[in-house]
């Protein structure tokens, strides 16, 4: 089962055990959040994960903010 969380983030039970990933990749959202937490900047992340763009990183932050705020992440 595949659920689109946003323009950039999906959850697919067949990919990475259903953890949120970026569309078309096996890069998990938590990996980018962890990098930001440890002090990586956007440019560092983009160097590590060439398929990503600044918009992907912003989508990661938006995803985290909504999750913490308790907002519904999947369409009804």
Backbone as JSON Lines, residues from 0, in Angstrom:
{"i":0,"aa":"X","n":[0.84,-1.18,0.0],"ca":[0.0,0.0,0.0],"c":[0.89,1.25,0.0]}
{"i":1,"aa":"X","n":[0.55,2.2,-0.81],"ca":[1.31,3.44,-0.93],"c":[0.4,4.63,-0.6]}
{"i":2,"aa":"X","n":[0.91,5.51,0.26],"ca":[0.17,6.72,0.64],"c":[1.08,7.92,0.4]}
{"i":3,"aa":"X","n":[0.57,8.89,-0.34],"ca":[1.33,10.11,-0.58],"c":[1.07,11.08,0.57]}
{"i":4,"aa":"X","n":[2.12,11.43,1.28],"ca":[2.02,12.35,2.41],"c":[2.05,13.78,1.92]}
{"i":5,"aa":"X","n":[2.91,14.03,0.93],"ca":[3.03,15.36,0.34],"c":[3.55,15.19,-1.08]}
{"i":6,"aa":"X","n":[3.84,16.28,-1.72],"ca":[4.39,16.26,-3.07],"c":[5.72,15.51,-3.11]}
{"i":7,"aa":"X","n":[6.43,15.46,-1.99],"ca":[7.77,14.89,-1.94],"c":[7.9,13.62,-1.11]}
{"i":8,"aa":"X","n":[6.96,13.37,-0.22],"ca":[7.1,12.28,0.75],"c":[5.99,11.24,0.58]}
{"i":9,"aa":"X","n":[6.39,9.97,0.61],"ca":[5.42,8.87,0.51],"c":[5.71,7.83,1.59]}
{"i":10,"aa":"X","n":[4.68,7.05,1.88],"ca":[4.83,5.87,2.73],"c":[4.36,4.7,1.88]}
{"i":11,"aa":"X","n":[5.24,3.73,1.69],"ca":[4.92,2.56,0.88],"c":[5.35,1.34,1.67]}
{"i":12,"aa":"X","n":[4.41,0.46,1.96],"ca":[4.72,-0.72,2.77],"c":[5.76,-1.62,2.11]}
{"i":13,"aa":"X","n":[5.98,-1.46,0.81],"ca":[6.96,-2.27,0.08],"c":[8.35,-1.64,0.07]}
{"i":14,"aa":"X","n":[8.49,-0.43,0.56],"ca":[9.78,0.28,0.53],"c":[10.17,0.67,1.95]}
{"i":15,"aa":"X","n":[11.37,0.3,2.35],"ca":[11.94,0.67,3.65],"c":[10.99,0.38,4.82]}
{"i":16,"aa":"X","n":[10.33,-0.78,4.75],"ca":[9.45,-1.24,5.82],"c":[8.34,-0.23,6.16]}
{"i":17,"aa":"X","n":[7.91,0.53,5.15],"ca":[6.81,1.47,5.35],"c":[7.18,2.78,6.04]}
{"i":18,"aa":"X","n":[8.47,3.04,6.18],"ca":[8.89,4.32,6.76],"c":[8.75,5.42,5.7]}
{"i":19,"aa":"X","n":[8.48,6.66,6.1],"ca":[8.37,7.74,5.11],"c":[9.68,7.92,4.34]}
{"i":20,"aa":"X","n":[9.55,7.95,3.01],"ca":[10.69,8.16,2.12],"c":[10.36,9.27,1.14]}
{"i":21,"aa":"X","n":[11.37,9.69,0.41],"ca":[11.15,10.68,-0.65],"c":[10.78,9.95,-1.93]}
{"i":22,"aa":"X","n":[9.77,10.45,-2.62],"ca":[9.28,9.8,-3.84],"c":[10.44,9.44,-4.77]}
{"i":23,"aa":"X","n":[10.38,8.22,-5.26],"ca":[11.36,7.77,-6.23],"c":[12.72,7.41,-5.65]}
{"i":24,"aa":"X","n":[12.84,7.4,-4.33],"ca":[14.12,7.07,-3.69],"c":[13.88,6.1,-2.54]}
{"i":25,"aa":"X","n":[14.96,5.65,-1.95],"ca":[14.9,4.87,-0.71],"c":[15.52,5.69,0.43]}
{"i":26,"aa":"X","n":[15.57,6.99,0.22],"ca":[16.08,7.9,1.25],"c":[14.94,8.16,2.22]}
{"i":27,"aa":"X","n":[15.18,7.86,3.49],"ca":[14.13,8.0,4.5],"c":[14.16,9.4,5.12]}
{"i":28,"aa":"X","n":[12.98,9.9,5.41],"ca":[12.82,11.23,5.99],"c":[13.62,11.36,7.29]}
{"i":29,"aa":"X","n":[13.62,10.33,8.11],"ca":[14.33,10.4,9.39],"c":[15.83,10.64,9.18]}
{"i":30,"aa":"X","n":[16.38,10.16,8.08],"ca":[17.8,10.36,7.82],"c":[18.13,11.85,7.67]}
{"i":31,"aa":"X","n":[17.28,12.57,6.96],"ca":[17.5,14.0,6.77],"c":[17.28,14.74,8.08]}
{"i":32,"aa":"X","n":[16.27,14.36,8.85],"ca":[16.04,14.99,10.15],"c":[17.24,14.77,11.08]}
{"i":33,"aa":"X","n":[17.77,13.58,11.07],"ca":[18.94,13.27,11.89],"c":[20.14,14.12,11.48]}
{"i":34,"aa":"X","n":[20.33,14.29,10.19],"ca":[21.43,15.12,9.7],"c":[21.27,16.58,10.15]}
{"i":35,"aa":"X","n":[20.04,17.09,10.04],"ca":[19.79,18.46,10.48],"c":[20.06,18.6,11.97]}
{"i":36,"aa":"X","n":[19.64,17.59,12.75],"ca":[19.84,17.61,14.21],"c":[21.32,17.67,14.56]}
{"i":37,"aa":"X","n":[22.13,16.97,13.8],"ca":[23.56,16.9,14.12],"c":[24.36,18.05,13.51]}
{"i":38,"aa":"X","n":[23.67,19.0,12.88],"ca":[24.35,20.2,12.42],"c":[24.65,20.29,10.93]}
{"i":39,"aa":"X","n":[24.23,19.3,10.17],"ca":[24.41,19.38,8.73],"c":[23.56,20.53,8.19]}
{"i":40,"aa":"X","n":[24.1,21.25,7.24],"ca":[23.34,22.29,6.56],"c":[22.68,21.72,5.31]}
{"i":41,"aa":"X","n":[21.83,22.52,4.7],"ca":[21.15,22.07,3.48],"c":[22.16,21.61,2.43]}
{"i":42,"aa":"X","n":[23.2,22.39,2.22],"ca":[24.2,22.05,1.19],"c":[24.87,20.71,1.49]}
{"i":43,"aa":"X","n":[25.15,20.45,2.76],"ca":[25.75,19.16,3.16],"c":[24.82,18.0,2.81]}
{"i":44,"aa":"X","n":[23.56,18.17,3.12],"ca":[22.58,17.13,2.86],"c":[22.44,16.88,1.36]}
{"i":45,"aa":"X","n":[22.4,17.95,0.61],"ca":[22.27,17.82,-0.85],"c":[23.49,17.14,-1.46]}
{"i":46,"aa":"X","n":[24.65,17.35,-0.86],"ca":[25.86,16.67,-1.31],"c":[25.79,15.17,-1.01]}
{"i":47,"aa":"X","n":[25.29,14.82,0.17],"ca":[25.17,13.42,0.58],"c":[24.09,12.67,-0.21]}
{"i":48,"aa":"X","n":[23.02,13.38,-0.53],"ca":[21.88,12.77,-1.23],"c":[21.56,13.58,-2.5]}
{"i":49,"aa":"X","n":[22.32,13.38,-3.57],"ca":[22.13,14.17,-4.8],"c":[20.71,14.17,-5.39]}
{"i":50,"aa":"X","n":[19.9,13.11,-5.18],"ca":[18.54,13.17,-5.75],"c":[17.65,14.22,-5.08]}
{"i":51,"aa":"X","n":[18.01,14.67,-3.88],"ca":[17.17,15.61,-3.15],"c":[17.41,17.05,-3.57]}
{"i":52,"aa":"X","n":[16.42,17.89,-3.31],"ca":[16.51,19.32,-3.55],"c":[16.21,20.05,-2.24]}
{"i":53,"aa":"X","n":[16.37,21.34,-2.25],"ca":[16.02,22.16,-1.08],"c":[14.56,21.93,-0.72]}
{"i":54,"aa":"X","n":[13.71,21.77,-1.71],"ca":[12.28,21.56,-1.45],"c":[12.03,20.26,-0.69]}
{"i":55,"aa":"X","n":[12.83,19.23,-0.96],"ca":[12.7,17.98,-0.2],"c":[13.02,18.22,1.28]}
{"i":56,"aa":"X","n":[14.06,18.99,1.54],"ca":[14.46,19.25,2.93],"c":[13.38,20.07,3.64]}
{"i":57,"aa":"X","n":[12.83,21.05,2.94],"ca":[11.74,21.84,3.52],"c":[10.52,20.96,3.79]}
{"i":58,"aa":"X","n":[10.25,20.01,2.89],"ca":[9.13,19.08,3.09],"c":[9.38,18.22,4.32]}
{"i":59,"aa":"X","n":[10.63,17.87,4.57],"ca":[10.99,17.11,5.77],"c":[10.64,17.89,7.02]}
{"i":60,"aa":"X","n":[11.0,19.15,7.06],"ca":[10.72,19.99,8.22],"c":[9.21,20.19,8.4]}
{"i":61,"aa":"X","n":[8.51,20.36,7.29],"ca":[7.06,20.51,7.33],"c":[6.41,19.23,7.87]}
{"i":62,"aa":"X","n":[6.89,18.08,7.39],"ca":[6.39,16.79,7.86],"c":[6.58,16.66,9.37]}
{"i":63,"aa":"X","n":[7.77,16.98,9.85],"ca":[8.07,16.87,11.29],"c":[7.19,17.81,12.1]}
{"i":64,"aa":"X","n":[7.04,19.04,11.63],"ca":[6.23,20.02,12.35],"c":[4.77,19.56,12.45]}
{"i":65,"aa":"X","n":[4.23,19.06,11.35],"ca":[2.84,18.59,11.36],"c":[2.68,17.37,12.25]}
{"i":66,"aa":"X","n":[3.65,16.48,12.21],"ca":[3.6,15.28,13.05],"c":[3.58,15.66,14.53]}
{"i":67,"aa":"X","n":[4.45,16.58,14.92],"ca":[4.51,17.02,16.31],"c":[3.24,17.75,16.71]}
{"i":68,"aa":"X","n":[2.68,18.53,15.79],"ca":[1.46,19.28,16.09],"c":[0.23,18.38,16.13]}
{"i":69,"aa":"X","n":[0.41,17.13,15.72],"ca":[-0.7,16.2,15.76],"c":[-1.65,16.31,14.58]}
{"i":70,"aa":"X","n":[-1.19,16.98,13.52],"ca":[-2.04,17.12,12.34],"c":[-2.14,15.79,11.6]}
{"i":71,"aa":"X","n":[-3.26,15.6,10.96],"ca":[-3.45,14.41,10.13],"c":[-2.54,14.54,8.91]}
{"i":72,"aa":"X","n":[-1.71,13.53,8.68],"ca":[-0.74,13.59,7.59],"c":[-1.23,12.95,6.3]}
{"i":73,"aa":"X","n":[-2.19,12.08,6.41],"ca":[-2.71,11.42,5.21],"c":[-4.11,11.93,4.92]}
{"i":74,"aa":"X","n":[-4.41,12.11,3.64],"ca":[-5.75,12.58,3.3],"c":[-6.82,11.62,3.81]}
{"i":75,"aa":"X","n":[-7.96,12.17,4.2],"ca":[-9.07,11.34,4.71],"c":[-9.7,10.51,3.62]}
